[in-house]
Amino acid sequence: MGIKIRITIMNFLQFFIWGAWLITIGGYWFQNRHWTGTDFGVIFSTMGIASLFMPAIAGIIADRWINAEKLLGIFHIMGAAVLFILPKVNDPTTFFWVMLLNMVFYMPTISLAITVAYSALKGAGLDVIKSYPPIRVFGTIGFIVAMWTVSLLKFETSAMQFYVASGASLTLGVFSFSLPKCTVNKNVRSKNLVDMLGLKAFTLFKNPKMAMFFIFSMMLGASLQLTNAYGDTFLHDFSKVPKYADLISIYEKITIPNLHEIIGFFNKISYLMGVENLIPMLVLKYPAIIMSISQMSETLFILAIPFFLLRFGIKKVMLISMVAWVLRFALFGFGNPAEALWMIILSNIIYGMAFDFFNISGSLFVETQTDSSIRASAQGVFMMMTNGFGAILGSWSSGLMIDHYFKDAAGNFEWQGIWLTFAAYSLVVAILFAFLFRHKHHPNEVAVLNH
C-alpha cells in the first residue's frame, strides 16, 4: 500500500471518529437523556479544556521519547475505550469527566496526524505542499461519511453513535502502528520548559495588534462551538412542532431497509413524496445529513480563499467571515422545513465561508506577522485561543443563557430567540473588529499560499 493511500486512510478515520458524534451528541443529550442545556454547554467545553495543554504535551513526548505514529495509535486506542464507556454513564457530571478524558486523548491526535503525514511524505521524497492538501480533503470526507452513517442508521439520538466512533478509533489506533516511522530526537539542545511549551509566544500579547487579533480569535472560536453544539438538536426539534404534523406523518412512513436495498429506499421516497420533497424529509428525519452540507461547503470555500485574500486582504476576508456567522445564525433563526427550508440550506452553505475564511486567513496572518523563531508556537497560541478559550467561552455561556432565558414552561427550547441572540453576538463582534483591528493589506501576505 502506497504512502499516499495510507496517509489518506489515516486522515479519513481521524475525522470520521469526530464526525460520528460531534454534531449529533446534542440529539443524544436532549432527546434521549433529557439533561439540561447548562450541563450540555459544559460538556462541549471539554475539547477546549483539553486543547489548552494536551497538544503541546503530546508534541514534546513525540519529539523526545515516543514516535509520533506510535503515540497516535496509543491515544486512539485509549480513546476507543473511553468512547465505549460513554453510553454507560447515567448522570451529566460523570459524563463530563469521561468526555474530558476522551478529549484529552483525541485533541492531540489532530496535530500528531499532521506530524505523521508530513514526516511520511517528506520521507517518500514528495512535495508536502502539493501532496498534503488533496489528502487532507479526505479528512472532511470522513467527517461527512460519519455524519451520514450515524444519520441513515438512525443513531442521531442513540448511544450507538459512540460505539461507531469507538470502533473507528480502535481501527485507526491499530492502523497507526503500520504507518511510516517518525524520528525521535533524543539529543535535543537544552531548552527551558517555557520554550518547550511554546509559552514564549505569549509575548505577542504585548503587541496591541496581535493581542486584538487573539482576542477576536477567541470570540470567533465561541461562535464555532455554538453551531456545533446546537445545530443538530435544533433540527430534531422541528419534529415536535404541531405545524409540521402533516409532513411528519408522511415521512414516518419512510424507513431505511437493509443497506443492500438502498436504491429501493430512494425509489420509495420518489414514489411517496416526489423528489422535490426529499430535502424536507431529511431535515425532519435525518438532520445530520443536512448539517453535513456545512462540511461540503468547507471544501469549496477553501479553494476560494487565495482569490479573496489577493483581492481583499486578510482583514476584509476575516470580516467577511464574521458577517457570514451573522447570516449563519440569523438564517437558522427564521428557517423551517417548509416554506423557509431554503434558509436552513443556505445557512449550512454559508458555514463554509464563516469557518474557513477566519481560520485559514487567521493562520496566514500569524504566519506573516510573527518572527520565525516563535512562528510555530504562535500558531499554537492561535489554536489555543480558538479551540481552547473560545470553545470554553461559547460552551459555558451559551448553556447558561439558554437555560435561563430561552426555555418555555414545558422546558422546550425557544430556537428563534437562541439563534437571533447568537446572530446579534456575531454582529457585535464584526462591528468591533472592523473598528478596533487595524491592519493594512499587503499583496505578499498571500505568498505563502502560492508556494
N, C-alpha and C positions, 0 to 999 in steps of 0.2 A: 504494500500500500504506500503510495507516494506521500511526501511530506505535506503537500498542499491539502490532500484529501484528509489526512489525519488531523491537521490543524483545523480544517473545516468542520469535521465531526466534533472536535473539542468545542469550538465556538457555538455550534448548533445546540449541543447539550448544555453548555454553560448557561445559555439564556432560556432554554426550554425549562430548566428547573425553576427559574424565577417566574416565567410566564404561566406556569401551571397553577400558581396560587396568588401572585401579587395583585392581579386585577379582580379576582373572584373571591378573595378572602372576606371582603365586605358582605357578599351574599351569604357566606357561611356564618359570619358573625351575627348579622342582624336577622336573617331569615331562618336560620337553623338554631343557633344558640340563644338569640334574643337578648344579647348583652347590650350594655349602654354605649352611646357614642363617645362618652368621655374615656371609657376603658379602651375603646377601639382606637381612639387617637393616640393613646399611649402605646398600643401595640405597633402602630406604624412608625413610632419614634425609634423602635429598636434598630432599624437599619441605620439611622442617623447616629445613634449612640455607638454602634459597632464601627461606623466609618470614622469616628473620631480618633481611634487608636489602632485598630487591627491591621489595616493595610500597611502602615509604617512598620509595625512589629513583624508582620509576615515578610516584608521586604528585607529586613535585617536578617531574619532567620534564613531566607533563601540565598542571601548574599554570602553568609558566613558559615552555615552549618548543614543545611538540608537542601538538596537540589530542588529547584522551583517546581519541576514536574511531579516530583515525589510529594512535596508539600501540598501541591494542588490536589493530588489523589487522596492524601490523608484527610485534608479538610472536607472534601466532598463525601468521603465515606463516613466521617463523623457527622456531617450534615444530614446524610441519608438516615442515620439512626435517630437523630433528633426529629426530623420531619415525620418519621414513622410513629414517634411517640405523641406528637401533637394532637391527633384526634382523640386520644385517651384522656386529655386534660378536660376537667369539668368545671373549672372556675377561671374567670378572666385574669386574676392575679397570677396564678400558676402559669397560665397561657403566656403571659407577658415574659416571664423568666425563661420559659422554654423557647419562645420565639427569639428572645435576645440571644440565647445560646446558638440558635440556628443562624442568626445573622453574624455572630462572632465567627462562625465557620465559613459562611458564604461570602460576605463582603470582601475579604482579602483575596478570594479566588478570582475576582474580576481583574485585578491588577496582575495577579500571578499568571492568569491565562494569557494576558498581553505579553508578559515577560517570556513565557514558554514559546509563544508564537514568533516573537521577534528573534529569539535565540535560534529556533529551528530554521527559520527562513534564512537567516544570516549564515548559519552553518551549512545550508544547502547551496550557498552562493547566489541566492536570489535577492532581487531588489525589494526591500521591505515596503517602501512607499508604493511601488506598483503592485506588489503581490498581496499585501495585507488587506486593503480596503475591500476588494471583492470577497475575500474570505470572511471578513467581519460582518458583511451583509447577512451571512448565514446565521449569525447570532440573532439578528432581528427576525429572520425567518423562523428560527427555532422558537422564539418568544411567541410569534403568531401561531405556529403549529400547536404549541402547548395550549394556548387560549382556545383554539378551535377544538382540540381534542377534549378538553375539560367541558366545553360548552355542548358539543354534539353528543357526548356521553352523559349529559345531564348531571355533571358533578359540580356545577357552579355553586350550589348551596350545600354540597355534601362534603364530608370529610375525605372522600375519595381523592379530591384534588391534592391533598398532602401525600397520599400514597403514590400517586402518579409522579409527583415531584421527587419523592424519596427513591423510587425506582430509577428515575433518570439520574439522580445524584449518585447512587451506588454504581450505576453503569459508567458514568464519567470518572468516578473515583478509581475504579479498576482499570479503565482505559488509559488513564493518565500515566500509569506506570509503564506503558508501552511507548510513550512519547519520547522524542529525542532528548538526550541528557543535557541539562543546563549545567554550566560550570559553577563551581563553588570556589570563591576566592578566600582561602583561609589565611592569606598573608596581607590582609587589608592594612593600609597605613593607619597608624594610630589616629583616632578621631575621638573627640569628646562626645558624650551622649547627646548633647544639644544638636550637634551637626548630624549625627547618625539618624536622629528622628526628624530631621528637616525643620527643626524649630527656628533655625536662623532666618528662614523665610518670613517669619513674623515681623522682622524689622521692616518689611514692606508697609506695614500699617503706619509707619512714620511718614510715608509719602501720602499726602492728602488724596491724590487721585486714585492711588491703589487702595487706600483704605475705603474710599467711597465705592470703588468697584466691588470689593469683597463684601461690603455691607449689602449692596444690591444683589450680589450673588446669593447671599443668604435669603433675601426676600423672595427671589425667584425660585430658590430651592423649596421654599414653603409652598409656592403655587403648584409645583410638580407633585408634591405629596397630596395636595387637595384632590387633584384629578385622579391619581392612582387609588386613593383611599375610597372615594365615594362614587366614582363613575358607574361601576357595575351594579352596586346595590340601588342606585338611583333608577337605572333602567328596570331592575327587577320590580321596583315598587309600582310601576305602571300597571302590573297585573292586579293590584289591589284597588284600582280606581274604577268605580262603577261605570263611568263614562265609556270605558273600553270593554265592557262586558260582551258586547256582540262580537268584537274582534277576537276576544279570548275564547269564546265558545267555538269559533271556527278553528282557531289554532290548536286547541286542546285535542282536536281530532287527529292531529298530525303527530305521529311519533316516528322516531328513527328506528327502523328494523335492524336486523343484523348488518354488519358492515358490508358484507358481500351483496346486500340488496340496496346499496346507497343510491344507485341510479334510479331504482324504483321509487325511492323516497322523494327524489326531486320530481319524478313524474307525478307522484301523488300530490305534491304541492301545486304543480301546474293545473292539475285537474280540479282540485278543490277551490282554489282561490285565484288562479291566474298569476302569471309571472310578476305582474305589477304590484302584487301584494306580498311578494317574498320578503322584502326588507322589513315591513311592519311586523311580520311573523317572527323574524329574527330578533327584533327589538324586544318583543314580549317573551319569547321562549328561549332565545339563545343570545342574551345581551353581550356576552364576552366576544362573540363573533363581530358584533357591531363595534365594540371597543377596539378590536384588532385593526380596524381601519386606521386608527391613530398610528400604529406601528408601520402599516403600509405607507402611510403618508410620510413618515420619517425618511424612508429610503429615497423618496422623490426629492424632498427638500434638502437633503444632504447634497445632492447633485447641483442644486441651485445656489448654494452658499457662495462658491467662488465668484459667480456673476454678481450677486448682490453686494459682496464685500468690495469688489473692484469698483462698482458703480456708486455705492452709497457710503462706504466706510463702516468701520466697526461700530461706532456709537449708534448710527442710524439703524444698522442691522439689529443690534441688541434692543433698540427702542421698538422696532417692528415686532420683535419677539414679545415684548411686554404688551403691546396693543393686541397681539394675537391671543395672549392669555385673557385679556378682557373679553374678546369675542368668543373664545372657547367657553368661558363660564356663562356669559350672557345668553348664548345660543342654547345651552343646556337649560337655562332658566325658563326660556319660553318654548322649548321644544316639547313634542309629544309624539306618540307613534301613529297619529292620524294626520290631520291637516298640516301640522308643523313638523312632520318627520324630517323634512329637508334640513331643519335647523340642527337636529341631532347628527345627521350625516355630515353636514358642513362643519360642525364643531369638532368632530373627530378628524376631519381633513386638516383643519387649522392647527390642530395639536402638533402636527409635524413641524410646522413653522415655529410655533411657540417654543417647543422643546429644543430643536436643532439650532435655531438661529442664535439663541443665547449661549447654549453650552459649547458649541463648536467655536463660535466667534469669541466667546469669553476665553476659551483655551488659547486661541490665537493671540488675543490681547495680552494675556500673561506672557506668552512666548516672546512677543515683540517688546515688552516693556520691562523685562527683568534681566539682570546680569546672568551670564551663562553659568556662573558658579553656583547660583541658587535657583536656576530655572526649573529643574525637576521638582525640588521641594516646593517651589512657588505653585506649580501645578497641583501639588498635594494640598496646599492651603486652599486653592480654588475648589477642589473636590470636597474638602472638609467643610467649607462654608455652605456649599450647595447640598451635598448628600448627608452632611453631618448636622451642623447647627440649623440649616434651613429645613431639613426633614423634621427635626425635633420641634422647631417653631410651628411648622404647618400642622403637624400631627396633634400636638397637645392643645394648641389654641383652637383649632377647628372642632375638636371633640368637645371641649368645654363650651364653646359658643353654641354649637348645635343643641346640646343637652339643655342649655339654659334659655335659649331664645327661639329655637326652630323645631319644636315638637308640640303637637296638639295634645288635647286632653287624653286622647286614646294612645298616645305615645308614637304616633306616626310622624314621619319627617315632613316638614314644610319645604319641599325641594326648591320651589321658585325663590323663596327668601334666602335659602342657603346659597344657591348659585349666584344670585344677584349680589349678595354680600361679598362673595369671592371675587366677582367681577369688579365691584367697587374698590376692593382692596388692590387688585391688579392695576386699576386705573390710577389710583393714588400713587402707586409705585412708579408707574410710567411717567406721570407728570413730574414727580420729584426727580427721577432720573434725568429727564430732559433738561431740567434747570440746574441741577446740582452737579452732574457728572460732566466735566469739561475735558474734551479731547478732540483734537483736530485730525482729520483724515489724511493719511499719507499713503500713496499708492504702494509703497514697498511693504505695507502691512500684510498683503496677501501673497508675498513672495514665497512664504513657507508652504502655501497650498499648491504652488505651481512647480515645486521642485521635489 
